[in-house]
Amino acid sequence: MTRLRLVAGLVVSAVLLGALLWSVDLRELAAQLRRADWGLALVVAVLAPAGLWVRARRWRYLFPPGAEPPALAPAMMIGYMVNNILPLRAGEIVRVYVVARRWGRGFWTTLATLVVERVLDSLAIILILGGLVLVIPVPALFRWTALTLLAIDVAAVAGLVALAGAPAACRRLLERLTRRWPRAGERAARIFDRFVHGLDGIRTPSHLLPLAAWTALVWIVPALAAWLTLRAMHLDLPPVVGFTVLAFVGLGVSIPSAPGYVGVFHYAAVLALEIFDVGRATALGYALLFHAIQVIPVTLVGWYFLLREHVRIADATRPVPIEETR
């Protein structure tokens, strides 16, 4: 199944990127990129790691109160770097591993915070897209994708609410389901307890306001980067276009793709700009530039932290990376 997903992602990326390149005059595309304001593009590139620092600040409030997990920002940088070079979003497990390894208090607790973070981000994308529907003609494909994502999020939120609100009842259900396999049941119960402990952050009232504020910044920073990249391409468009690109790309990268979301990122960004009557060559030039200034700085910064933290990617991507699961 993993190999099939990998092949499917590579095919999707190749087809989408190939279709985009086939649909434009490559000389015009090159001319668009030459005319770009590369000085401004370099300034915008700083916002990519800055956005991950903001994400790391929010991540802290997803942990149980009083917890002081170390290396959140380095872990975030390393994780996104790994997503840029390895398939199947391997960086998500890597960043959990980096924090759990330094913290020494729980792979499964840290993983729970990651699950909550993913749900928050999905809900934010749907909220942004819901607002965009009121002001721009969102393509049907993206509306249906958003509805599908919303259905998944509703199920995920319901599961998290059940775990956070009635952990004892959920644990009893788990014990009944595993009572024929005592050893497996004991291990599952330990994992369950540690995972539920990772939900304490969202059950803490004092965390809710900071979570809301940092979540807003999590999306404002990359939307600003998307809009400033428009300026670098000499496109005089309103800031709402930055949020449009962000929402479309956020939905686009949810499908299987090559490392770094090649192809799906570009196709989603092009579709977003075409709503505002931007030509295909200009839109593709923008997509290539925006993707580059998002991926390259994060990859470089991530490699630096990878070396500093003395992390081996091979260890971090093992199916059971922390001895806690024994």
Buried (B, 14 or more C-beta within 10 A) or exposed (E): EEEEEBEEBBBBBBEBBEEBEEEBEEEBBEEBBEEBBEEBBEBBBEBBBBBBBBBBBBBBBBBBEEBEBEBBBBBBBBBBBBBBBBBBBBBBBBBBBBBBBBBEBBBBBBBBBBBBBBBBBBBBBBBBBBEBEEEBEBBEEBBEBBEEBBEEBEEBBEEBEEBBEEBEEBBEEBBEEBEEEEEEBEBBBBBBBBBBBBBBBBBBEEBEEEBEEBBEBBBBBBBBBBBBBBBBBEBEBEBBBBBBBBBBBBBBBBBBBBBBBBBBBBBBBBBBBBBBEBEBBBBBBBBBBBBBBBBBBBBEBBBBBBEEBEBEBEEBBEEEBBEBEE
